[in-house]
Amino acid sequence: MPHELDREGFLVSDDKALLDVPAAHRFLSGTYWSPGIPLETVRRGIEHSMAFGVYELGAGGDRAGRTQVGFGRVISDRATFAYLSDVFVVESHRGRGLSRMFMETVLSHPELQGLRRFLLLTRDAHGLYSKFGFKPLNNPAAAMDRWDPEVYRRGGTTGEACGECGVC
């Protein structure tokens, strides 16, 4: 059974069958955090994580007439740790409370309760995330990462250009 929040003509759902993956790819491939990400990499990321879509519903709340206006993923062992990634709401729909609705849906998900740590990396929207209990790392010196911002530009991932988006 999908975990969802339906409010005022909008829906946030973890039902992957509802996702418009090419739309998510088009947006993500133009972001500062995943420029040029191949469609196949987006598909694989969705397959191996909890993916949430944000949708504007059709007239009268019709799901068949929905348009995807946001997206995000949670990578988690569902026991101790989760990482929030790839969150966006398209510019035309910002300022309508959809990011807040997205976060409410994610954080209320039954499989994401009782976690010791929920992490995200972002250079914007700190005000939003702080409303949901996120704060700067207690000990940033203890954190390490392996970061390769050029991986997609070098073709260091599986998958060729999708031929659908005009980006990759």
C-alpha positions as CSV (number, residue, x, y, z in Angstrom):
1,M,0.0,0.0,0.0
2,P,1.5,3.4,-1.0
3,H,2.3,6.0,1.6
4,E,0.6,9.2,0.5
5,L,-0.6,12.6,1.4
6,D,-3.4,14.2,-0.7
7,R,-4.2,17.9,0.0
8,E,-5.8,20.7,-1.9
9,G,-5.3,19.3,-5.4
10,F,-1.8,17.9,-4.8
11,L,-0.5,14.5,-4.0
12,V,2.8,13.2,-2.6
13,S,3.2,9.5,-3.0
14,D,5.9,6.8,-2.8
15,D,4.1,4.8,-5.5
16,K,6.9,4.4,-8.1
17,A,4.3,3.4,-10.7
18,L,3.0,7.0,-10.7
19,L,6.5,8.6,-11.4
20,D,7.3,10.4,-14.6
21,V,10.9,9.3,-14.6
22,P,11.8,11.3,-17.8
23,A,10.4,14.5,-16.2
24,A,12.5,13.8,-13.0
25,H,15.6,13.2,-15.2
26,R,15.0,16.4,-17.2
27,F,15.0,18.4,-14.0
28,L,17.8,16.6,-12.2
29,S,20.2,16.8,-15.2
30,G,20.1,20.6,-14.9
31,T,20.7,20.9,-11.2
32,Y,23.9,21.9,-9.4
33,W,24.2,18.5,-7.7
34,S,23.7,16.2,-10.7
35,P,24.4,18.1,-14.0
36,G,24.2,15.8,-17.0
37,I,23.1,12.7,-15.0
38,P,22.1,10.0,-17.5
39,L,18.5,8.8,-17.6
40,E,19.6,5.2,-16.8
41,T,21.3,6.4,-13.7
42,V,18.1,8.2,-12.5
43,R,16.2,5.0,-13.2
44,R,18.7,2.9,-11.3
45,G,18.6,5.3,-8.4
46,I,14.8,5.2,-8.2
47,E,14.9,1.4,-8.4
48,H,17.2,1.1,-5.4
49,S,15.7,3.7,-3.1
50,M,12.4,5.0,-1.8
51,A,11.2,7.5,-4.4
52,F,8.5,10.1,-3.8
53,G,6.7,12.1,-6.5
54,V,4.8,15.4,-6.0
55,Y,1.9,15.7,-8.3
56,E,-0.7,18.3,-9.3
57,L,-3.9,16.4,-9.7
58,G,-6.3,16.8,-12.6
59,A,-9.7,18.5,-12.2
60,G,-11.7,17.1,-9.2
61,G,-8.6,15.4,-7.9
62,D,-8.2,13.1,-10.9
63,R,-5.0,11.1,-10.6
64,A,-5.1,10.1,-14.2
65,G,-4.7,13.7,-15.1
66,R,-1.8,14.3,-12.8
67,T,1.3,16.3,-13.6
68,Q,4.6,15.6,-11.7
69,V,5.8,18.8,-10.2
70,G,8.4,17.5,-7.7
71,F,10.4,14.5,-6.7
72,G,12.8,13.2,-4.1
73,R,14.4,10.0,-2.9
74,V,15.4,8.4,0.4
75,I,18.2,5.9,0.5
76,S,17.9,3.9,3.7
77,D,18.5,0.6,5.5
78,R,15.1,1.3,7.1
79,A,16.5,0.5,10.6
80,T,19.2,3.0,11.6
81,F,20.0,5.5,8.8
82,A,18.5,7.4,5.9
83,Y,19.8,9.9,3.3
84,L,17.5,12.4,1.6
85,S,18.5,13.1,-2.0
86,D,17.5,14.7,-5.3
87,V,14.6,16.8,-3.8
88,F,13.0,19.4,-6.1
89,V,9.8,21.2,-6.8
90,V,9.6,22.8,-10.2
91,E,10.0,26.6,-10.2
92,S,6.4,27.2,-11.3
93,H,5.0,25.4,-8.3
94,R,7.3,26.8,-5.5
95,G,5.8,28.8,-2.7
96,R,2.7,26.7,-2.5
97,G,3.8,24.5,0.5
98,L,4.7,21.5,-1.6
99,S,8.1,21.1,-0.2
100,R,6.6,21.1,3.3
101,M,4.0,18.6,2.1
102,F,6.8,16.4,0.7
103,M,8.8,16.5,3.9
104,E,5.7,15.7,6.0
105,T,5.1,12.6,3.8
106,V,8.7,11.4,3.9
107,L,9.1,11.9,7.6
108,S,5.8,10.2,8.4
109,H,6.6,7.1,6.3
110,P,6.2,4.0,8.5
111,E,9.5,2.5,7.3
112,L,11.5,5.6,8.3
113,Q,10.6,5.7,11.9
114,G,13.0,5.2,14.8
115,L,16.1,6.0,12.7
116,R,19.3,7.1,14.6
117,R,20.3,9.4,11.8
118,F,18.6,11.1,8.8
119,L,21.1,13.0,6.6
120,L,20.9,15.4,3.7
121,L,23.3,17.5,1.9
122,T,22.2,20.8,0.4
123,R,23.4,24.3,-0.2
124,D,20.0,25.8,-0.2
125,A,16.6,25.4,1.6
126,H,18.2,25.2,5.1
127,G,15.2,27.1,6.4
128,L,12.8,24.5,5.2
129,Y,14.8,21.5,6.5
130,S,15.4,23.1,9.9
131,K,11.6,23.2,10.4
132,F,11.7,19.4,10.2
133,G,14.5,19.0,12.8
134,F,17.5,19.0,10.4
135,K,20.6,21.0,11.6
136,P,24.2,21.3,10.7
137,L,26.4,18.4,11.6
138,N,27.3,18.2,15.3
139,N,30.9,17.3,14.4
140,P,31.6,18.1,10.8
141,A,35.3,17.1,11.3
142,A,34.0,13.5,11.8
143,A,32.3,13.4,8.4
144,M,34.1,12.3,5.2
145,D,32.9,11.7,1.7
146,R,34.1,10.7,-1.8
147,W,32.8,13.2,-4.2
148,D,33.3,13.1,-8.0
149,P,31.3,16.0,-9.5
150,E,32.5,15.2,-13.0
151,V,31.4,11.6,-13.1
152,Y,28.5,12.1,-15.5
153,R,30.5,14.4,-17.8
154,R,33.2,11.8,-18.1
155,G,30.7,9.0,-18.8
156,G,31.8,7.2,-15.7
157,T,28.4,5.6,-15.3
158,T,26.4,3.0,-17.2
159,G,24.0,4.1,-19.8
160,E,24.2,6.1,-23.0
161,A,22.4,9.3,-23.8
162,C,18.7,8.8,-23.4
163,G,17.7,10.5,-26.7
164,E,14.5,11.7,-25.0
165,C,15.4,14.8,-23.0
166,G,17.7,16.8,-25.2
167,V,20.1,17.2,-22.2
168,C,22.2,14.1,-22.1
